[in-house]
Amino acid sequence: MEKCTVKITNSMGLHARPALLLVKLLNQYESEVQVYKSGVTEEIYDAKNIMSIFSIGAVMGDELTFQSQGADEKKVLEAVELFFNNNCGE
């Protein structure tokens, strides 16, 4: 299992458009991917499910931890980091 933590820098948070882009990106990989707000490990979400992503309610400044497990676990987290470093595709 691999993990990475990213910070939401988009001023509108993880709203509909970037959430959809993220889910589409993650679904290109085999690995299972989960996400939680850093420090809130009792609420873990399926990062490949749009409704789960909406449920997080991530706003600018929040840190999210992604964890992946599977054949391409490192590659999917590299894609996650790139996605957030590029302001969620916006």
N, CA, C and O of each residue as an XYZ file, in Angstrom:
360
protein
N       0.848     -1.181      0.000
C       0.000      0.000      0.000
C       0.893      1.244      0.000
O       1.871      1.336      0.742
N       0.527      2.176     -0.844
C       1.243      3.441     -0.961
C       0.318      4.577     -0.542
O      -0.904      4.458     -0.634
N       0.911      5.689     -0.078
C       0.121      6.866      0.319
C       0.780      8.141     -0.185
O       1.994      8.203     -0.382
N      -0.050      9.152     -0.387
C       0.457     10.500     -0.659
C      -0.544     11.505     -0.101
O      -1.740     11.228     -0.024
N      -0.048     12.659      0.281
C      -0.896     13.725      0.812
C      -0.766     14.938     -0.085
O       0.338     15.329     -0.465
N      -1.902     15.530     -0.419
C      -1.930     16.712     -1.281
C      -2.745     17.799     -0.596
O      -3.580     17.523      0.266
N      -2.489     19.027     -0.993
C      -3.213     20.173     -0.439
C      -4.102     20.767     -1.524
O      -3.675     20.925     -2.668
N      -5.341     21.095     -1.161
C      -6.271     21.714     -2.099
C      -5.881     23.191     -2.235
O      -5.946     23.951     -1.269
N      -5.478     23.581     -3.443
C      -5.081     24.973     -3.687
C      -6.105     25.711     -4.539
O      -6.043     26.932     -4.679
N      -7.043     24.964     -5.104
C      -8.094     25.566     -5.920
C      -8.991     26.410     -5.013
O      -9.465     25.918     -3.989
N      -9.227     27.656     -5.367
C     -10.005     28.566     -4.520
C     -11.439     28.102     -4.297
O     -12.072     28.497     -3.319
N     -11.956     27.266     -5.195
C     -13.320     26.761     -5.047
C     -13.350     25.356     -4.444
O     -14.411     24.737     -4.361
N     -12.194     24.856     -4.027
C     -12.128     23.532     -3.435
C     -12.279     22.450     -4.491
O     -12.073     22.680     -5.682
N     -12.641     21.276     -4.024
C     -12.810     20.137     -4.925
C     -14.278     20.080     -5.343
O     -15.025     19.195     -4.924
N     -14.674     21.041     -6.177
C     -16.065     21.147     -6.627
C     -16.312     20.206     -7.802
O     -15.448     19.396     -8.137
N     -17.479     20.306     -8.429
C     -17.947     19.324     -9.416
C     -16.960     19.037    -10.550
O     -16.646     17.876    -10.814
N     -16.474     20.073    -11.217
C     -15.617     19.832    -12.391
C     -14.319     19.119    -12.022
O     -14.017     18.085    -12.618
N     -13.532     19.629    -11.059
C     -12.306     18.901    -10.735
C     -12.568     17.538    -10.096
O     -11.767     16.618    -10.261
N     -13.674     17.397     -9.373
C     -14.011     16.095     -8.793
C     -14.242     15.071     -9.903
O     -13.766     13.939     -9.820
N     -14.965     15.471    -10.926
C     -15.224     14.575    -12.060
C     -13.928     14.240    -12.796
O     -13.702     13.088    -13.165
N     -13.084     15.237    -13.007
C     -11.797     14.991    -13.659
C     -10.943     14.020    -12.848
O     -10.284     13.145    -13.408
N     -10.959     14.179    -11.532
C     -10.190     13.291    -10.664
C     -10.698     11.857    -10.755
O      -9.905     10.926    -10.895
N     -11.995     11.676    -10.677
C     -12.580     10.331    -10.755
C     -12.261      9.683    -12.100
O     -11.913      8.503    -12.151
N     -12.374     10.440    -13.185
C     -12.035      9.903    -14.511
C     -10.569      9.482    -14.565
O     -10.238      8.427    -15.107
N      -9.703     10.305    -14.007
C      -8.275     10.001    -13.976
C      -8.018      8.708    -13.198
O      -7.318      7.820    -13.685
N      -8.571      8.603    -12.017
C      -8.318      7.442    -11.162
C      -8.858      6.153    -11.756
O      -8.281      5.085    -11.556
N      -9.953      6.247    -12.480
C     -10.550      5.054    -13.075
C      -9.763      4.516    -14.271
O     -10.126      3.484    -14.835
N      -8.699      5.200    -14.656
C      -7.813      4.702    -15.700
C      -6.813      3.689    -15.141
O      -6.083      3.050    -15.899
N      -6.781      3.542    -13.816
C      -5.822      2.663    -13.154
C      -6.538      1.478    -12.512
O      -7.714      1.562    -12.159
N      -5.813      0.383    -12.367
C      -6.353     -0.838    -11.764
C      -6.480     -0.757    -10.251
O      -7.431     -1.286     -9.676
N      -5.543     -0.107     -9.615
C      -5.453     -0.122     -8.162
C      -6.690      0.460     -7.489
O      -7.354      1.349     -8.020
N      -6.974     -0.068     -6.311
C      -8.005      0.502     -5.452
C      -7.432      1.790     -4.867
O      -6.279      1.816     -4.437
N      -8.231      2.861     -4.849
C      -7.757      4.138     -4.324
C      -8.782      4.663     -3.325
O      -9.971      4.773     -3.623
N      -8.290      4.981     -2.145
C      -9.141      5.564     -1.111
C      -8.571      6.920     -0.729
O      -7.390      7.194     -0.943
N      -9.427      7.767     -0.158
C      -9.007      9.114      0.227
C      -9.682      9.493      1.529
O     -10.802      9.072      1.819
N      -8.976     10.296      2.306
C      -9.550     10.860      3.529
C      -8.905     12.203      3.807
O      -7.778     12.474      3.391
N      -9.659     13.051      4.533
C      -9.065     14.313      4.965
C      -7.986     13.972      5.969
O      -8.208     13.159      6.867
N      -6.831     14.575      5.832
C      -5.719     14.265      6.716
C      -6.129     14.486      8.166
O      -6.671     15.529      8.532
N      -5.855     13.478      8.972
C      -6.200     13.541     10.379
C      -7.584     12.993     10.704
O      -7.935     12.887     11.879
N      -8.379     12.642      9.695
C      -9.742     12.138      9.916
C      -9.837     10.731      9.314
O     -10.575     10.511      8.353
N      -9.102      9.801      9.872
C      -9.014      8.463      9.288
C     -10.261      7.611      9.498
O     -10.380      6.541      8.902
N     -11.182      8.061     10.326
C     -12.403      7.270     10.501
C     -13.399      7.464      9.355
O     -14.389      6.737      9.273
N     -13.152      8.429      8.475
C     -14.004      8.663      7.308
C     -13.165      8.490      6.038
O     -12.550      9.438      5.550
N     -13.156      7.276      5.522
C     -12.382      6.950      4.327
C     -13.345      6.764      3.164
O     -14.361      6.079      3.289
N     -13.015      7.381      2.029
C     -13.892      7.407      0.866
C     -13.263      6.675     -0.315
O     -12.040      6.613     -0.438
N     -14.101      6.128     -1.174
C     -13.677      5.506     -2.426
C     -13.371      6.631     -3.411
O     -14.279      7.330     -3.861
N     -12.111      6.803     -3.740
C     -11.700      7.924     -4.593
C     -12.109      7.748     -6.050
O     -11.987      8.688     -6.836
N     -12.588      6.572     -6.427
C     -13.022      6.341     -7.803
C     -14.525      6.533     -7.974
O     -15.069      6.261     -9.044
N     -15.189      6.997     -6.932
C     -16.639      7.171     -6.941
C     -16.978      8.645     -6.762
O     -16.606      9.246     -5.753
N     -17.675      9.232     -7.721
C     -17.955     10.672     -7.701
C     -18.747     11.087     -6.462
O     -18.485     12.148     -5.896
N     -19.705     10.274     -6.034
C     -20.499     10.634     -4.864
C     -19.640     10.626     -3.598
O     -19.845     11.444     -2.702
N     -18.692      9.714     -3.527
C     -17.768      9.688     -2.393
C     -16.911     10.947     -2.369
O     -16.692     11.536     -1.311
N     -16.432     11.354     -3.530
C     -15.604     12.566     -3.608
C     -16.407     13.788     -3.168
O     -15.895     14.632     -2.432
N     -17.661     13.889     -3.612
C     -18.508     15.002     -3.186
C     -18.712     14.986     -1.673
O     -18.782     16.040     -1.042
N     -18.806     13.804     -1.100
C     -19.065     13.672      0.340
C     -17.923     14.203      1.204
O     -18.136     14.552      2.365
N     -16.734     14.264      0.655
C     -15.587     14.747      1.425
C     -15.769     16.213      1.810
O     -15.420     16.616      2.919
N     -16.314     17.006      0.892
C     -16.492     18.428      1.164
C     -15.169     19.172      1.296
O     -15.023     20.044      2.152
N     -14.213     18.827      0.450
C     -12.878     19.418      0.526
C     -12.880     20.854      0.015
O     -13.364     21.134     -1.081
N     -12.339     21.749      0.815
C     -12.245     23.166      0.462
C     -10.779     23.579      0.389
O      -9.888     22.834      0.799
N     -10.546     24.772     -0.136
C      -9.180     25.291     -0.263
C      -8.475     25.224      1.093
O      -9.014     25.641      2.118
N      -7.265     24.691      1.065
C      -6.467     24.579      2.276
C      -6.527     23.207      2.932
O      -5.647     22.859      3.720
N      -7.555     22.421      2.617
C      -7.641     21.067      3.175
C      -6.525     20.201      2.610
O      -6.094     20.377      1.470
N      -6.073     19.274      3.422
C      -5.121     18.277      2.955
C      -5.835     16.942      2.857
O      -6.553     16.538      3.771
N      -5.631     16.271      1.749
C      -6.229     14.965      1.512
C      -5.125     13.928      1.401
O      -4.096     14.162      0.767
N      -5.352     12.782      2.023
C      -4.415     11.671      1.915
C      -5.050     10.593      1.053
O      -6.152     10.119      1.332
N      -4.342     10.218      0.011
C      -4.774      9.160     -0.894
C      -3.944      7.927     -0.584
O      -2.734      8.023     -0.376
N      -4.587      6.778     -0.554
C      -3.866      5.517     -0.390
C      -4.320      4.562     -1.482
O      -5.507      4.470     -1.798
N      -3.369      3.867     -2.039
C      -3.684      2.956     -3.143
C      -3.079      1.595     -2.883
O      -2.062      1.456     -2.204
N      -3.740      0.592     -3.448
C      -3.233     -0.764     -3.345
C      -3.562     -1.496     -4.632
O      -4.712     -1.528     -5.072
N      -2.544     -2.077     -5.223
C      -2.747     -2.813     -6.455
C      -1.521     -2.781     -7.347
O      -0.454     -2.310     -6.952
N      -1.691     -3.284     -8.545
C      -0.583     -3.447     -9.496
C       0.095     -2.131     -9.862
O       1.312     -2.089    -10.046
N      -0.686     -1.058     -9.967
C      -0.123      0.236    -10.394
C      -0.264      1.302     -9.315
O      -0.489      2.476     -9.611
N      -0.128      0.874     -8.046
C      -0.363      1.780     -6.917
C       0.545      3.006     -6.909
O       0.102      4.090     -6.531
N       1.788      2.860     -7.313
C       2.691      4.015     -7.335
C       2.324      4.970     -8.467
O       2.334      6.187     -8.283
N       2.006      4.427     -9.619
C       1.675      5.265    -10.777
C       0.411      6.079    -10.535
O       0.350      7.249    -10.912
N      -0.598      5.478     -9.911
C      -1.844      6.214     -9.672
C      -1.596      7.369     -8.701
O      -2.183      8.439     -8.858
N      -0.750      7.172     -7.716
C      -0.475      8.268     -6.775
C       0.382      9.359     -7.409
O       0.252     10.533     -7.061
N       1.242      8.983     -8.321
C       1.994     10.000     -9.078
C       1.024     10.855     -9.885
O       1.193     12.071     -9.979
N       0.009     10.222    -10.467
C      -1.005     10.952    -11.233
C      -1.821     11.872    -10.329
O      -2.168     12.984    -10.726
N      -2.125     11.417     -9.129
C      -2.860     12.240     -8.154
C      -2.050     13.482     -7.799
O      -2.579     14.593     -7.802
N      -0.780     13.295     -7.495
C       0.070     14.434     -7.138
C       0.168     15.432     -8.281
O       0.096     16.640     -8.055
N       0.330     14.949     -9.494
C       0.405     15.826    -10.656
C      -0.906     16.585    -10.844
O      -0.897     17.781    -11.134
N      -2.019     15.900    -10.682
C      -3.344     16.513    -10.818
C      -3.499     17.687     -9.845
O      -3.934     18.768    -10.239
N      -3.145     17.475     -8.586
C      -3.297     18.542     -7.593
C      -2.233     19.623     -7.735
O      -2.500     20.788     -7.443
N      -1.034     19.258     -8.178
C       0.007     20.265     -8.417
C      -0.345     21.173     -9.583
O       0.161     22.291     -9.679
N      -1.228     20.686    -10.486
C      -1.684     21.476    -11.620
C      -3.063     22.082    -11.356
O      -3.850     22.263    -12.284
N      -3.350     22.390    -10.104
C      -4.583     23.067     -9.680
C      -5.849     22.328    -10.133
O      -6.822     22.945    -10.567
N      -5.816     21.017    -10.024
C      -6.989     20.175    -10.302
C      -7.505     20.317    -11.724
O      -8.709     20.221    -11.960
N      -6.617     20.543    -12.659
C      -7.009     20.628    -14.049
C      -7.688     21.920    -14.451
O      -8.268     22.008    -15.533
N      -7.621     22.929    -13.588
C      -8.282     24.213    -13.914
C      -7.275     25.310    -14.184
O      -7.660     26.444    -14.471
